[in-house]
């Protein structure tokens, strides 16, 4: 059989016929792959057409990229920091940011520093200033707010929304959805970056013109304003410079270390007692065992006032003005001493158990006892008591007079807080919201009928009451036993001392109740608290038998000769021009 040799096809690009597939038949002869043995010869015309088709297919494959076709090619971005506002809703993107202009989902959870730390307050102030400056630089006078009132779109113009500047509209994404909502309400998905950046050759503004590369000149000639941003050497505008240079109130620094520590041996670790009080004559009285000592803050001298025979001191309280001090004893007696002459004036009876709470209102001395009774005593009269109040079911451990409004607040171990009007024998209000003993009681010197109270270990809350309406205004869980409360005389702040389990002293800002400072140092419950006459210093006592002095508050705007309350405020009107 004759062999027909066909030229070999090396590549589809060469116009030569492809090689015929050769195979061996069963009888050993080589046959042409174009047909079976004994088939007709190949048609040259059909072969040429087939070769031409294969050549065309090869050319198409050359034009096709090697990689498989993917989704639509995205916009090419460069490294030039030119904001691209196309297809973005800046208002929605800015609103999704945190108030501090931080990403909504931080990469790492940062440990929060307590609000009372001075460096934390400075950092927060710096962050707020930077956020304000950044808004001013980016948006000038049209600063978007977290919930702007003009966010509602114009339904008649579904493709743009104008805010303040008609020449600038927010352009929605180019791929409009089939939803019936306006495009301004369906922006592209915002993320933590407010802007995206692209190369200058692709960047055009909303009008379709390239971004100008030169500072525009005034159409009326050169700008001669010396305060113009054209002549400024600062990287920020003049308004931003004025913001940075404006004076700011520095955060108040509260020392974390007491400036004085006194030893107080035999200072009882008893929640229900009140053994420390600071008198108007600037003398601190402390009950230690069966004795009462006086510490003169001016001279630093310590004087022993008295020593009880077969009895224990359970409470100490100074009169508002003068040198008289009252002492409650474990046997239920109430003694009045003249501290200046160190002489006992009288002893009053009536209680059958220890007197753990005393409170003065001018010449009226009120005592609360473990026998659940409260006595009003007029120290000018020979009678033992003027009025007996019955209301508490367990020991009375807290007493405070509101000398301005003539109201008395009492707290007991029965978890009750009661408010008595003047010398009335019936309580004006009975509050049962506390779930533990109520010893911490304080009246606000800055607002009428505002009472603060604190509960014990099972409660841990500070509550604020409006005694004119009998309602609870506010409450706060402090996390530990509230032992004492005292309002600042110079600012709208208050200080609380705590027991189980943190033993700390906390200064609070009212009414926000943010911590100004948290002071630690006592190793036992901080059961005793007193404030200096000038309202700047507080002294705390604990079962660790120490007295610690803390500088917590600033000076008064104008010191008056009058005492606390209305007298101090009336002193401001004492100068007649």
LINQUI-V143668 format. One record per residue. N is the residue number from 1. RES is the residue in one letter. SS is DSSP state (@ for helix, = for strand, . for the rest). PSI is psi in whole degrees, 0 to 359 (* if undefined). D_FIRST is the distance of its C-alpha to the first C-alpha in Angstrom with 2 decimals. Layout:
N_RES_SS_PSI_D_FIRST ; N_RES_SS_PSI_D_FIRST
This chain:
1_X_._139_0.00 ; 2_X_._134_3.75 ; 3_X_._127_6.44 ; 4_X_._113_9.55 ; 5_X_._118_12.64 ; 6_X_._135_15.55 ; 7_X_._145_19.10 ; 8_X_._138_20.96 ; 9_X_._109_24.04 ; 10_X_._322_26.97 ; 11_X_._155_29.75 ; 12_X_._339_30.61 ; 13_X_._340_32.81 ; 14_X_._130_30.00 ; 15_X_._68_28.61 ; 16_X_._149_24.94 ; 17_X_._148_22.37 ; 18_X_._155_22.15 ; 19_X_._139_19.36 ; 20_X_._137_16.80 ; 21_X_._126_17.17 ; 22_X_._141_14.38 ; 23_X_=_158_14.47 ; 24_X_=_129_13.11 ; 25_X_._177_12.57 ; 26_X_._338_14.58 ; 27_X_._10_12.02 ; 28_X_._354_11.30 ; 29_X_._150_7.94 ; 30_X_=_129_8.82 ; 31_X_=_159_9.28 ; 32_X_._136_11.43 ; 33_X_._350_15.07 ; 34_X_._343_16.15 ; 35_X_._174_15.24 ; 36_X_._171_14.13 ; 37_X_._130_10.82 ; 38_X_._9_10.77 ; 39_X_._174_13.41 ; 40_X_._157_14.46 ; 41_X_._159_13.81 ; 42_X_._139_16.62 ; 43_X_._120_19.88 ; 44_X_@_325_21.12 ; 45_X_@_315_24.74 ; 46_X_@_324_24.59 ; 47_X_@_319_22.90 ; 48_X_@_321_25.69 ; 49_X_@_319_28.32 ; 50_X_@_320_27.16 ; 51_X_@_322_27.25 ; 52_X_@_320_30.73 ; 53_X_@_319_31.96 ; 54_X_@_325_30.91 ; 55_X_@_318_32.75 ; 56_X_@_319_35.86 ; 57_X_@_322_35.84 ; 58_X_@_321_35.72 ; 59_X_@_321_38.67 ; 60_X_@_320_40.67 ; 61_X_@_330_40.12 ; 62_X_@_327_41.45 ; 63_X_@_343_44.62 ; 64_X_._130_45.12 ; 65_X_._158_47.26 ; 66_X_._321_46.00 ; 67_X_._153_48.68 ; 68_X_._147_48.70 ; 69_X_._135_51.13 ; 70_X_._197_54.61 ; 71_X_._174_57.93 ; 72_X_._135_59.59 ; 73_X_._132_60.38 ; 74_X_._169_64.01 ; 75_X_._139_66.55 ; 76_X_._125_66.39 ; 77_X_._146_69.63 ; 78_X_._194_70.97 ; 79_X_._10_73.72 ; 80_X_._131_76.32 ; 81_X_._71_79.27 ; 82_X_._116_79.41 ; 83_X_=_136_80.23 ; 84_X_=_110_77.74 ; 85_X_._4_79.57 ; 86_X_._129_76.74 ; 87_X_._21_75.89 ; 88_X_._149_78.69 ; 89_X_._95_81.95 ; 90_X_@_326_84.30 ; 91_X_@_315_87.11 ; 92_X_@_320_85.11 ; 93_X_@_318_83.68 ; 94_X_@_324_87.17 ; 95_X_@_334_88.66 ; 96_X_._349_86.17 ; 97_X_._161_87.35 ; 98_X_._167_90.19 ; 99_X_._329_93.72 ; 100_X_._16_93.50 ; 101_X_._35_90.28 ; 102_X_._160_88.24 ; 103_X_._148_84.87 ; 104_X_._330_85.11 ; 105_X_._94_83.14 ; 106_X_._153_84.06 ; 107_X_._320_81.64 ; 108_X_._139_84.29 ; 109_X_._115_87.43 ; 110_X_._144_90.29 ; 111_X_._123_93.43 ; 112_X_._135_96.29 ; 113_X_._143_99.47 ; 114_X_._147_102.74 ; 115_X_._340_104.32 ; 116_X_._349_107.46 ; 117_X_._135_105.89 ; 118_X_@_315_107.06 ; 119_X_@_329_103.80 ; 120_X_@_321_101.93 ; 121_X_@_320_104.30 ; 122_X_@_321_103.70 ; 123_X_@_318_99.94 ; 124_X_@_320_100.12 ; 125_X_@_319_102.31 ; 126_X_@_321_99.91 ; 127_X_@_320_96.95 ; 128_X_@_320_98.85 ; 129_X_@_316_99.80 ; 130_X_@_320_96.22 ; 131_X_@_317_94.95 ; 132_X_@_318_97.60 ; 133_X_@_318_96.85 ; 134_X_@_319_93.10 ; 135_X_@_318_93.70 ; 136_X_@_320_96.03 ; 137_X_@_324_93.61 ; 138_X_@_320_90.62 ; 139_X_@_358_92.30 ; 140_X_._239_95.59 ; 141_X_._344_98.00 ; 142_X_._75_95.42 ; 143_X_._118_95.08 ; 144_X_._144_93.25 ; 145_X_._164_94.98 ; 146_X_._324_93.47 ; 147_X_._77_94.48 ; 148_X_._143_95.12 ; 149_X_@_340_96.99 ; 150_X_@_26_94.89 ; 151_X_@_339_91.57 ; 152_X_._129_91.46 ; 153_X_._166_89.01 ; 154_X_._112_89.63 ; 155_X_._342_87.81 ; 156_X_._343_87.87 ; 157_X_._85_85.66 ; 158_X_._352_82.92 ; 159_X_._358_80.92 ; 160_X_=_155_83.59 ; 161_X_=_126_86.87 ; 162_X_=_132_89.51 ; 163_X_._113_91.99 ; 164_X_._314_94.92 ; 165_X_._108_92.82 ; 166_X_._336_91.40 ; 167_X_._350_89.08 ; 168_X_._119_87.28 ; 169_X_=_151_85.53 ; 170_X_=_121_83.43 ; 171_X_=_123_79.87 ; 172_X_._175_77.96 ; 173_X_._152_74.26 ; 174_X_._334_71.91 ; 175_X_._87_69.95 ; 176_X_._139_72.55 ; 177_X_._168_72.38 ; 178_X_._6_72.84 ; 179_X_._155_76.11 ; 180_X_._354_79.26 ; 181_X_._151_81.14 ; 182_X_._151_81.98 ; 183_X_@_332_79.67 ; 184_X_@_342_82.62 ; 185_X_@_354_82.91 ; 186_X_._69_79.26 ; 187_X_._173_78.72 ; 188_X_._155_75.90 ; 189_X_._115_76.28 ; 190_X_._157_78.98 ; 191_X_._191_78.83 ; 192_X_._342_81.16 ; 193_X_._127_80.51 ; 194_X_._328_82.42 ; 195_X_._155_80.27 ; 196_X_=_160_76.65 ; 197_X_=_141_75.78 ; 198_X_._167_73.08 ; 199_X_._151_72.23 ; 200_X_@_330_74.44 ; 201_X_@_341_71.65 ; 202_X_@_351_71.19 ; 203_X_._123_74.89 ; 204_X_=_153_76.84 ; 205_X_._186_80.02 ; 206_X_._330_80.52 ; 207_X_._352_81.19 ; 208_X_._3_77.83 ; 209_X_._150_79.33 ; 210_X_=_156_78.51 ; 211_X_._129_80.96 ; 212_X_._142_83.58 ; 213_X_._353_83.55 ; 214_X_._154_87.17 ; 215_X_._126_90.42 ; 216_X_._142_91.56 ; 217_X_._153_94.70 ; 218_X_._140_97.61 ; 219_X_._347_97.68 ; 220_X_._15_101.38 ; 221_X_._187_101.09 ; 222_X_._151_101.04 ; 223_X_._118_102.09 ; 224_X_._6_105.51 ; 225_X_._122_105.99 ; 226_X_._336_106.55 ; 227_X_._9_105.28 ; 228_X_._149_102.02 ; 229_X_@_344_98.85 ; 230_X_@_329_97.78 ; 231_X_@_5_100.38 ; 232_X_._140_100.12 ; 233_X_._359_98.98 ; 234_X_._147_98.34 ; 235_X_._353_94.88 ; 236_X_._163_96.37 ; 237_X_._169_98.31 ; 238_X_@_321_102.07 ; 239_X_@_323_102.46 ; 240_X_@_325_100.44 ; 241_X_@_319_102.61 ; 242_X_@_325_105.68 ; 243_X_@_318_104.18 ; 244_X_@_329_103.55 ; 245_X_@_354_107.02 ; 246_X_._142_108.90 ; 247_X_._143_111.12 ; 248_X_._148_109.97 ; 249_X_._119_111.94 ; 250_X_._143_111.03 ; 251_X_._141_110.36 ; 252_X_._128_113.38 ; 253_X_._127_113.09 ; 254_X_._122_114.61 ; 255_X_._135_115.18 ; 256_X_._357_113.50 ; 257_X_._131_116.21 ; 258_X_._139_119.81 ; 259_X_._350_122.30 ; 260_X_=_140_124.88 ; 261_X_=_126_124.83 ; 262_X_=_142_128.03 ; 263_X_=_138_128.55 ; 264_X_._77_129.87 ; 265_X_._143_130.74 ; 266_X_._20_131.25 ; 267_X_._118_129.48 ; 268_X_._139_128.69 ; 269_X_._69_125.09 ; 270_X_._119_126.10 ; 271_X_._330_124.21 ; 272_X_._3_127.29 ; 273_X_._160_129.64 ; 274_X_=_93_130.31 ; 275_X_._2_131.78 ; 276_X_=_131_131.00 ; 277_X_=_144_132.42 ; 278_X_=_117_132.99 ; 279_X_._166_136.22 ; 280_X_._340_137.17 ; 281_X_._14_139.34 ; 282_X_._38_136.16 ; 283_X_=_132_136.95 ; 284_X_=_128_134.45 ; 285_X_=_133_135.81 ; 286_X_=_132_134.08 ; 287_X_=_119_135.10 ; 288_X_=_105_134.51 ; 289_X_._240_135.78 ; 290_X_._7_139.45 ; 291_X_=_158_139.83 ; 292_X_=_126_139.11 ; 293_X_=_151_138.32 ; 294_X_=_134_138.30 ; 295_X_=_119_136.15 ; 296_X_=_114_137.28 ; 297_X_._340_134.17 ; 298_X_._311_136.24 ; 299_X_._342_137.89 ; 300_X_._12_135.55 ; 301_X_._142_138.53 ; 302_X_=_132_138.37 ; 303_X_=_138_141.48 ; 304_X_=_117_142.18 ; 305_X_=_310_143.62 ; 306_X_=_167_144.59 ; 307_X_=_121_144.04 ; 308_X_._148_144.42 ; 309_X_._120_146.35 ; 310_X_._39_144.51 ; 311_X_._167_142.01 ; 312_X_._140_138.59 ; 313_X_=_129_137.56 ; 314_X_=_348_134.92 ; 315_X_=_150_134.89 ; 316_X_=_135_136.06 ; 317_X_=_130_136.45 ; 318_X_=_148_138.18 ; 319_X_._154_140.09 ; 320_X_._313_138.49 ; 321_X_._128_141.36 ; 322_X_._189_143.83 ; 323_X_._16_144.07 ; 324_X_=_140_144.31 ; 325_X_=_138_141.71 ; 326_X_=_146_141.39 ; 327_X_=_126_140.38 ; 328_X_=_145_139.20 ; 329_X_=_168_139.75 ; 330_X_._337_138.35 ; 331_X_._3_141.60 ; 332_X_._11_141.31 ; 333_X_._154_143.75 ; 334_X_=_119_143.35 ; 335_X_=_146_145.22 ; 336_X_=_127_145.83 ; 337_X_=_149_146.46 ; 338_X_=_107_147.63 ; 339_X_._329_145.14 ; 340_X_._319_147.19 ; 341_X_._355_150.31 ; 342_X_._53_148.36 ; 343_X_=_137_150.60 ; 344_X_=_131_149.87 ; 345_X_=_315_151.23 ; 346_X_=_164_150.81 ; 347_X_=_129_148.95 ; 348_X_=_142_147.78 ; 349_X_._186_147.00 ; 350_X_._319_145.38 ; 351_X_._151_142.05 ; 352_X_._3_141.75 ; 353_X_._180_138.54 ; 354_X_._147_136.99 ; 355_X_=_105_136.81 ; 356_X_=_355_133.30 ; 357_X_=_134_133.28 ; 358_X_=_146_135.80 ; 359_X_=_137_135.73 ; 360_X_=_145_138.34 ; 361_X_=_88_139.14 ; 362_X_._244_142.11 ; 363_X_._2_144.99 ; 364_X_=_122_143.05 ; 365_X_=_124_141.48 ; 366_X_=_134_138.99 ; 367_X_=_141_138.09 ; 368_X_=_143_135.43 ; 369_X_=_172_135.59 ; 370_X_._346_133.92 ; 371_X_._9_136.36 ; 372_X_._6_134.23 ; 373_X_=_155_137.13 ; 374_X_=_130_137.48 ; 375_X_=_134_140.92 ; 376_X_=_126_142.05 ; 377_X_=_130_144.94 ; 378_X_=_109_147.23 ; 379_X_._350_148.31 ; 380_X_._343_151.39 ; 381_X_._155_152.83 ; 382_X_._346_154.30 ; 383_X_._151_152.25 ; 384_X_._324_149.47 ; 385_X_._156_146.95 ; 386_X_._322_146.91 ; 387_X_=_142_144.14 ; 388_X_=_129_142.00 ; 389_X_=_127_138.41 ; 390_X_=_122_136.71 ; 391_X_._320_133.02 ; 392_X_._149_130.80 ; 393_X_._346_130.08 ; 394_X_._191_129.47 ; 395_X_._137_130.45 ; 396_X_=_119_130.79 ; 397_X_=_356_128.88 ; 398_X_=_132_128.48 ; 399_X_=_132_131.07 ; 400_X_=_132_130.85 ; 401_X_=_139_133.20 ; 402_X_=_98_132.14 ; 403_X_._339_135.30 ; 404_X_._313_134.44 ; 405_X_._356_133.88 ; 406_X_._36_136.09 ; 407_X_=_144_133.41 ; 408_X_=_133_132.93 ; 409_X_=_133_129.58 ; 410_X_=_141_129.59 ; 411_X_=_146_126.77 ; 412_X_=_173_126.94 ; 413_X_._355_125.18 ; 414_X_._13_124.75 ; 415_X_._19_121.90 ; 416_X_._144_124.12 ; 417_X_=_124_124.89 ; 418_X_=_146_128.05 ; 419_X_=_125_129.64 ; 420_X_=_136_133.42 ; 421_X_=_114_135.25 ; 422_X_._235_138.21 ; 423_X_._20_140.63 ; 424_X_._145_139.49 ; 425_X_._356_139.35 ; 426_X_._131_136.35 ; 427_X_=_141_132.90 ; 428_X_=_319_131.47 ; 429_X_=_144_127.85 ; 430_X_=_117_126.26 ; 431_X_=_127_122.68 ; 432_X_._18_120.74 ; 433_X_._335_117.25 ; 434_X_._148_117.36 ; 435_X_._17_116.18 ; 436_X_._176_118.14 ; 437_X_._141_121.52 ; 438_X_=_101_122.47 ; 439_X_=_324_124.25 ; 440_X_=_114_122.70 ; 441_X_=_137_124.49 ; 442_X_=_135_124.91 ; 443_X_=_140_126.20 ; 444_X_._129_124.65 ; 445_X_._357_127.15 ; 446_X_._346_124.98 ; 447_X_._133_124.66 ; 448_X_._144_127.18 ; 449_X_._29_126.58 ; 450_X_=_117_123.43 ; 451_X_=_135_123.40 ; 452_X_=_140_120.81 ; 453_X_=_152_120.59 ; 454_X_=_144_118.43 ; 455_X_=_167_117.64 ; 456_X_._206_117.44 ; 457_X_._320_114.63 ; 458_X_._350_113.38 ; 459_X_._301_113.45 ; 460_X_._16_112.65 ; 461_X_=_147_112.98 ; 462_X_=_126_115.04 ; 463_X_=_146_116.19 ; 464_X_=_132_117.96 ; 465_X_=_144_120.49 ; 466_X_=_105_122.29 ; 467_X_._355_125.72 ; 468_X_._332_126.88 ; 469_X_._346_124.24 ; 470_X_._31_123.50 ; 471_X_=_152_119.74 ; 472_X_=_118_117.23 ; 473_X_=_317_115.77 ; 474_X_=_154_113.21 ; 475_X_=_156_112.17 ; 476_X_=_132_110.09 ; 477_X_=_115_108.79 ; 478_X_._343_109.67 ; 479_X_._355_108.01 ; 480_X_._167_111.15 ; 481_X_._129_114.76 ; 482_X_=_116_116.88 ; 483_X_=_323_120.23 ; 484_X_=_155_121.84 ; 485_X_=_144_121.47 ; 486_X_=_132_123.29 ; 487_X_=_145_122.91 ; 488_X_._140_123.09 ; 489_X_._342_126.22 ; 490_X_._341_124.59 ; 491_X_._166_121.17 ; 492_X_._65_119.46 ; 493_X_=_163_118.04 ; 494_X_=_159_118.87 ; 495_X_=_141_118.47 ; 496_X_=_146_117.72 ; 497_X_=_150_118.00 ; 498_X_=_156_115.90 ; 499_X_._236_115.97 ; 500_X_._123_113.35 ; 501_X_._8_110.80 ; 502_X_._341_110.49 ; 503_X_._45_114.16 ; 504_X_._165_113.56 ; 505_X_=_128_115.57 ; 506_X_=_133_113.74 ; 507_X_=_126_114.82 ; 508_X_=_147_113.55 ; 509_X_=_123_113.40 ; 510_X_._140_114.79 ; 511_X_._1_113.57 ; 512_X_._337_109.95 ; 513_X_._41_110.65 ; 514_X_=_145_108.37 ; 515_X_=_124_109.20 ; 516_X_=_321_110.97 ; 517_X_=_150_111.25 ; 518_X_=_118_110.91 ; 519_X_=_133_113.30 ; 520_X_._159_113.13 ; 521_X_._326_115.30 ; 522_X_._143_117.30 ; 523_X_._355_116.20 ; 524_X_._176_118.06 ; 525_X_._136_118.40 ; 526_X_=_89_119.90 ; 527_X_=_344_122.79 ; 528_X_=_142_125.21 ; 529_X_=_137_125.00 ; 530_X_=_153_127.59 ; 531_X_=_143_127.49 ; 532_X_._159_129.73 ; 533_X_._329_132.23 ; 534_X_._355_130.31 ; 535_X_._11_127.12 ; 536_X_._331_124.97 ; 537_X_=_142_124.96 ; 538_X_=_147_124.30 ; 539_X_=_137_125.29 ; 540_X_=_146_123.50 ; 541_X_=_149_124.64 ; 542_X_=_174_122.80 ; 543_X_._354_123.32 ; 544_X_._6_122.24 ; 545_X_._42_125.85 ; 546_X_=_151_125.01 ; 547_X_=_126_125.84 ; 548_X_=_135_123.27 ; 549_X_=_128_123.96 ; 550_X_=_137_121.13 ; 551_X_=_98_121.18 ; 552_X_._329_119.33 ; 553_X_._159_120.68 ; 554_X_._184_121.77 ; 555_X_._160_125.16 ; 556_X_._155_126.74 ; 557_X_._318_126.70 ; 558_X_._116_130.47 ; 559_X_._135_132.50 ; 560_X_._161_135.48 ; 561_X_._339_138.61 ; 562_X_._169_138.26 ; 563_X_._214_136.45 ; 564_X_._168_133.24 ; 565_X_._221_132.37 ; 566_X_@_327_134.36 ; 567_X_@_320_136.79 ; 568_X_@_322_134.09 ; 569_X_@_325_132.67 ; 570_X_@_336_136.14 ; 571_X_@_333_136.78 ; 572_X_@_339_134.33 ; 573_X_@_11_136.81 ; 574_X_._344_139.74 ; 575_X_._122_139.88 ; 576_X_._124_141.70 ; 577_X_._*_141.29
